[in-house]
Amino acid sequence: MSKEKKIPQSAVALKYESDKVPKVIAKGDGHLADKIVEIAEEHGVTLYQDSELVKLLSRIEIDEEIPANLYQAVAVVLAFVFQLNGKDPDQAEIRSIK
């Protein structure tokens, strides 16, 4: 019998305010990632899964803006979230989870 090994979950929380570059406001693996997701769900924050983007965003320090090379990838996520929620991109928070 072999036990299936659970892959630790990772999560990154972004904050976006219009006319500003999105910032990483939380990140973590395992239990911390679960807590980030739990808090997001409690507050009705949209969750978006993209493991490759999470890996890249995890390299950014808390309270730092995302780098220019990730603008397009994050813009795609934000556009999806805004469309899904029927909102304009004036302010939103999203969580990317793996």
Helices and strands as residue ranges (DSSP letters): E 10-17, E 23-29, H 31-42, E 46-49, H 51-57, G 68-70, H 71-85, E 91-97
